[in-house]
Amino acid sequence: MLLFTRDGTERQPNGKTDKGAPVFRSEKTCWRCGGLGGAEAWKHTGWTCFRCGGKGIDPNKLEEKLYTAEKLAKLNAAQEKRDEKKRIAREEAAQVEADRKVRERDEVLSRYADTIKRIRAAAPIKYNDSVDYDDEGVDPLEGESFLASIYRQITVQYRALTQAQEDALETVLTKIETEKARAAAADWIGHVNDKVELTLTLEKVVSWGEQYSFGGVTFLCIMRTPEGHKVLYKGSSPYSLGLETEYDSRTNMSSFKLGQTVRVKATIKEHARSKYNNERETYIARPKALETKA
């Protein structure tokens, strides 16, 4: 009669269990020394593995039960049935989890639909307005800014915001929306080549070049009128605007004091739009300070 191990290998029995069932016994590698018979770690006690006596063969033989073809077929059929039940259970559990994620995603996206629109309107977009919110992992906001992290939390991770996050987000969005509304309402001043008198508040100064190199230093002074119109002067002599400087002991340098207000006479040189937010910008040339206001 043919007998087989559990994995289907044909074997001739060479022993029996205590209950008389046929088995196949074979040598197996000593688990303590891995078949090497000893180890350097044991050299202080003689190197030799005490389990196998240096032979590398485990003293307890490997014992495999043997089955008839009919019995093996029944065992395999029973195992396949158990495996199928487990597979079905895994698939059902996976579907339940998938449904839960979709439900939570839809709830979060619905809850923050207006917030998503406000963030997308306020923050720079990396791709375009046709980004599919249902596409896992899509993150059209640039950089690692606060708005980008909040946007990912809502549209990629589908996690609700804490109250502190909502308060901070509202503060940031309100500031951006107010600035965008102001920029949209700001207009150009006069016409090109017009001579105008303006009251200007200095917001920022950018410079480039070196004093003793060809072309020298160029300054870009960004200013604003009391009505909110943006005015820029680009040239080598911002002192003609009547701007005051202040000394910074940390850098051992002088710089133009931001926030100061001056009154100047100048010529409208150009009307342009900001590359950053499309705000209308009026460039002036040949400014001359009329008076300085505190």
C-alpha positions in Angstrom: 0.0 0.0 0.0 1.3 3.4 -1.0 1.7 5.9 1.8 2.4 9.7 1.6 3.6 12.5 3.8 1.3 15.5 4.4 2.9 17.4 1.5 2.3 14.4 -0.9 5.7 12.8 -0.9 5.6 9.0 -1.2 7.4 7.3 1.7 7.9 3.8 3.0 7.2 3.7 6.7 10.1 2.9 9.0 8.4 3.2 12.3 5.1 3.6 14.2 3.6 5.9 16.7 2.5 4.8 20.2 -0.9 4.2 18.7 0.5 2.1 15.9 0.1 4.6 13.0 2.9 4.4 10.4 5.5 7.2 10.3 8.7 8.0 8.4 11.6 9.0 10.6 14.7 10.8 9.2 17.6 12.7 10.5 17.5 16.4 10.9 20.0 19.1 11.4 20.8 20.0 15.0 18.9 23.2 15.7 21.4 24.4 18.4 24.6 24.5 16.3 22.9 24.6 12.8 24.8 21.4 11.8 28.3 22.7 12.4 28.9 20.6 15.5 30.1 23.5 17.6 30.8 27.2 17.7 33.6 29.6 18.6 31.3 31.1 21.2 31.5 27.9 23.1 35.2 27.4 23.0 35.6 28.1 26.7 33.6 24.9 27.3 35.2 22.8 24.6 33.6 24.3 21.3 31.5 21.1 20.8 27.7 21.3 20.8 26.4 19.4 23.7 23.1 18.6 22.0 24.5 16.7 19.1 27.9 15.8 20.5 29.6 17.5 17.6 27.9 15.4 14.9 25.6 18.2 13.6 22.7 15.8 13.6 19.8 16.4 16.1 19.4 13.4 18.4 15.7 13.5 17.9 14.7 12.4 14.4 12.2 14.2 12.2 9.0 12.2 12.4 6.4 12.5 9.6 3.0 11.0 9.7 2.0 8.9 6.7 -1.4 8.7 5.0 -3.1 6.7 2.4 -4.0 8.4 -0.9 -7.7 8.5 0.1 -6.9 10.0 3.6 -4.6 12.6 2.1 -7.2 13.6 -0.4 -9.7 14.2 2.4 -7.2 16.2 4.4 -6.4 18.3 1.4 -10.1 18.9 0.6 -10.8 19.9 4.2 -7.8 22.3 4.1 -8.9 23.8 0.8 -12.3 24.4 2.3 -10.8 26.1 5.4 -8.5 28.2 3.1 -11.5 29.3 1.0 -13.4 30.4 4.1 -10.5 32.4 5.3 -10.1 33.9 1.8 -13.7 34.9 1.7 -13.5 36.3 5.2 -10.4 38.4 4.3 -12.1 39.7 1.2 -15.3 40.7 3.1 -13.2 42.4 5.8 -11.2 44.2 3.1 -14.4 45.4 1.5 -15.8 46.6 4.8 -12.6 48.5 5.4 -12.7 49.9 1.9 -16.3 51.0 2.3 -15.4 52.6 5.6 -12.6 54.6 4.0 -14.8 55.8 1.2 -17.5 56.8 3.6 -15.1 58.7 5.8 -13.5 60.3 2.7 -16.8 61.4 1.4 -17.9 62.8 4.8 -14.6 64.8 5.1 -14.7 66.2 1.6 -18.4 67.1 1.9 -17.8 68.7 5.3 -14.9 70.8 4.1 -16.1 71.5 0.5 -16.2 75.3 1.1 -12.8 75.2 2.9 -11.2 73.3 0.0 -12.5 76.0 -2.4 -11.1 78.8 -0.2 -7.7 77.1 0.1 -7.4 76.5 -3.6 -8.4 80.1 -4.3 -5.8 81.4 -1.8 -2.8 79.1 -2.4 -0.6 78.5 -5.4 -1.7 75.6 -7.5 0.9 73.2 -8.9 -1.2 71.7 -11.7 -4.5 73.1 -12.8 -8.1 73.5 -11.6 -9.2 70.2 -13.1 -7.4 68.2 -10.4 -9.5 65.1 -9.5 -10.1 65.0 -5.8 -10.8 61.3 -6.0 -7.3 60.5 -7.3 -5.5 59.1 -4.2 -2.3 61.0 -3.4 -3.0 64.1 -5.6 -1.6 67.1 -3.9 -1.8 70.2 -6.2 -0.7 72.7 -3.5 3.0 73.7 -3.7 5.5 73.5 -0.9 5.3 72.6 2.8 3.3 75.6 3.9 0.5 75.6 6.5 -2.1 75.7 3.8 -0.5 72.8 1.9 -0.4 70.7 5.0 -4.0 71.4 5.9 -5.0 70.7 2.3 -3.3 67.3 2.3 -4.9 66.5 5.6 -8.3 67.1 4.1 -8.0 65.9 0.5 -5.3 63.1 0.8 -5.5 61.8 4.3 -9.2 62.6 4.7 -8.8 63.6 8.4 -11.0 66.2 10.1 -9.4 69.3 11.4 -9.0 70.1 15.1 -10.6 73.3 16.5 -7.1 74.9 16.8 -6.4 74.0 13.1 -9.7 75.5 12.0 -9.1 78.7 14.0 -5.6 79.1 12.5 -6.8 78.3 9.0 -9.6 80.9 9.3 -7.0 83.5 10.4 -4.7 82.7 7.5 -7.5 82.5 4.8 -9.1 85.8 6.0 -5.7 87.6 5.8 -5.1 86.2 2.3 -8.6 86.9 1.1 -8.5 90.5 2.5 -5.1 91.1 0.7 -6.4 89.7 -2.6 -9.5 91.8 -2.4 -7.4 94.9 -1.7 -5.0 94.0 -4.6 -8.0 93.5 -6.9 -9.4 96.8 -6.0 -6.1 98.7 -6.3 -5.8 100.6 -9.6 -3.0 102.2 -11.6 -2.2 105.8 -11.0 -2.6 108.3 -13.8 -1.2 107.8 -17.2 2.3 107.1 -18.5 4.4 110.3 -18.6 2.1 112.1 -16.2 3.8 114.2 -13.5 2.2 113.4 -10.1 2.6 114.2 -6.5 2.2 111.1 -4.2 2.2 110.3 -0.6 3.9 106.9 -0.2 4.6 104.4 2.6 7.7 102.2 2.2 6.9 98.5 2.5 10.0 96.7 1.2 13.4 97.4 -0.4 15.2 94.9 -2.6 18.7 95.5 -4.0 21.1 93.7 -6.2 24.5 94.3 -7.8 27.7 95.6 -6.2 28.7 99.2 -5.5 32.0 99.2 -7.4 31.0 96.9 -10.2 29.7 97.8 -13.6 26.1 99.1 -13.2 26.5 99.5 -9.5 23.7 98.7 -7.1 20.1 98.7 -8.2 17.3 99.3 -5.7 13.6 98.3 -6.0 11.5 100.2 -3.5 8.0 98.9 -3.0 5.5 101.5 -1.7 1.9 102.1 -1.3 -0.4 105.1 -1.4 -3.0 105.8 1.4 -5.6 104.5 -1.0 -3.8 101.2 -1.3 -2.3 101.6 -4.8 1.0 99.9 -5.3 3.9 102.1 -6.5 7.4 101.0 -7.3 10.7 102.8 -7.9 13.6 101.0 -9.6 16.8 102.8 -9.8 20.2 103.5 -8.4 19.2 106.4 -6.1 16.4 105.7 -3.7 17.6 108.6 -1.6 15.8 111.0 -4.0 12.6 109.6 -2.5 13.6 111.3 0.8 13.9 107.9 2.6 15.5 107.7 6.0 18.0 105.0 7.0 18.6 103.2 10.3 21.7 101.5 11.6 21.5 97.8 12.5 24.2 96.9 15.1 23.8 93.2 14.4 24.8 93.4 10.7 26.9 96.6 11.1 25.0 98.1 8.1 22.4 100.8 7.4 19.1 100.1 5.7 16.0 102.0 4.8 13.5 102.1 7.6 10.3 100.3 6.6 6.9 101.9 7.3 8.1 105.5 6.9 6.0 107.8 4.8 7.3 110.3 2.3 5.8 112.7 -0.2 7.4 112.9 -3.6 7.0 114.4 -7.1 7.6 111.9 -9.9 6.8 110.9 -13.4 4.7 107.9 -14.2 7.1 105.5 -16.1 5.1 102.3 -16.6 1.9 100.4 -15.7 2.4 96.7 -15.1 1.0 93.8 -13.2 2.6 91.8 -10.4 3.9 88.3 -11.5 2.9 87.1 -8.0 -0.7 88.1 -7.6 -1.5 90.0 -10.8 -1.9 93.2 -8.8 -1.7 96.5 -10.7 1.6 98.2 -10.2 2.6 101.8 -11.1 6.4 102.4 -11.7 7.7 105.9 -11.2 10.9 107.6 -12.5 12.9 110.7 -11.4 11.3 111.0 -8.0 12.0 114.1 -5.9 11.2 114.4 -2.2 8.8 117.2 -1.3 8.5 116.5 2.4 8.6 113.7 4.9 5.7 112.8 7.1 6.1 110.9 10.4 
